[in-house]
Amino acid sequence: MMKAIVNVFLKNGVLDSQGKAVHHALSGHGFGSVSDVRVGKQIIIEMNESDEAAAKEKVAHMCEELLANTVIEDYEIEIQA
Amino acid sequence: MKVGIVQFPGTNCEYDTQHAFAALGCETQILWHKEDTIPDGTDLVVVAGGFSYGDYLRSGAIAKMSPIMKALKIYADNGGKVLGICNGFQVLTETGLLPGALKRNEGLHFISRHHHLKVVNNDNDFLRHCKVDQVVNIPIAHHDGNFYIDENGLQELYAHNQVLLQYTDASGNIDNPNGSVDSIAGICNKAKNVFGLMPHPERAMESLLGSNDGRAMLEGFINA
């Protein structure tokens, strides 16, 4: 069993309205040291794979096909054996 | 004229769309998402509005994996006409049949009201009965209608007359409700056989219900 943790965020340069709203709310609640907030999503996938590199390649394919919209989003994959 | 209307779990505008095209004298057929062919003789396929798969992951993302979308891609690649309305527009960008993407509205609110739109290009089947710069009044109802495309993509759209509609006020001045790049409300592909827009022309068929400006738009597909 292997676990893949996929983080999907809007690309740099694509306005993250939710991040801005959360930043504004935190600043308004006295968290003045907050300089930036980004909101994204995390997708956790359990896989029957034994090879880490093969698992990562499959997850990258999943990201390109479905998990991320690469017009506006970037993704990062972490494999936990 | 035979119109197919795609239905996913969570689609909710298929019967309004069917009613609108039936009112224009078209033969209509609902196409369930598990169908893997577009019926012979179909002149237009409409991907109707709603919340396919509950908008899970991203609006339109799961719908693009359906068997009907593979068939629709072949149909469009062979020159078949396709219209995506609201969630249908999101599905078409996710599928890659139209460029760009639809993001969460800049103000983060779901917006449901009538909005004015200006016709930018009319050298296509969809808007051929409208005039350039004509202002129409069409309902919008969306959470993820913030059209995004990068600068190069935007220039491509303008270079090939692919920008169809912009959000404006009643006088035709830009009035952007959702943060869309250049206030864009609708586009088409370069071949001008695939169309997508966030506003709902099928909900603007009777002046008694606020506007019949959608009628001329949908009529564009008839005898085109």
Interface residues (C-beta under 8 A of the other chain):
Chain A: L10 V14 L15 S17 Q18 A21 L66 L67 N69 V71 I72
Chain B: L57 R58 A61 I62 K64 M65 T93 E94 G100 A101 K103 R104 N105 E106 G107 L108 N146 Y148 I149 G179
